[in-house]
């Protein structure tokens, strides 16, 4: 009987996370993050406010959870995350762009609604933190940078964001394969014929 209760509890927890994530994403398509209230998130996701607080501190915490699940789904290894070579860059781009392509309309709408607000800064700060944490793990394994870690993580976070923006804003005639090839040519500084 106890095992059945544990399974029900885990199922309820997964359901709550999924509902809150979906509720926030739907609201992000309609309005900028800074205008979304916790009441609106709870109403949209059909989750009581008291239940929300069992899982998250505030809406920023929920947003960072959503970012984390995005990168967890991409399953990016350190070599890929740090773009050590052209092959790792291609792998990174393919993984991220496939996820974006599956939800392109929704992601584009969220981007358009939030591109000038707090959302992009929160996303950038999240990426810097994620990269810094991964870098600490790499350094513990003997990987050392030639440049300051803060310079590396900030510039890499900005690169990721620029690539995503460029892809979302590109015209429909540019398919994923061409886009990946163009980014790799840019990284190789192969600009001209």
Order of alpha helices (4+ residues) and beta strands (2+ residues): alpha-alpha-alpha-alpha-alpha-alpha-alpha-alpha-alpha-alpha
